[in-house]
Amino acid sequence: MNRTEFIITTAVILFVAFALGWFANWLVHRFTRVRQSDVADLERMSQELHEAEEARDQAITYLQQREAELTNQLVQTEAELRAAMDGLRDARQEAEELRARLEGRA
């Protein structure tokens, strides 16, 4: 094998290696390429997730407001109950005093 044959053989081998590498690259990209329908599905799911997160945030805000309202209402009701119990206690005490006076006169 002389020098010219060696150069040609090496060039052919390098060209074949290049062609095989390019074909393998094309094949890999062909099978791993993201399709437009996949991108559309991902965008749709992303939008639905965003909407679900917004709905969750709104629900949490509503529940916090409602809890604050109910807590306030409970505090007011307890204050009214304490006032009513104090009034009832005072009325019972006054009734006992009046009974004691009436029994003392009779």
Residue pairs with C-beta under 8 A, 6 or more apart in sequence:
1 9
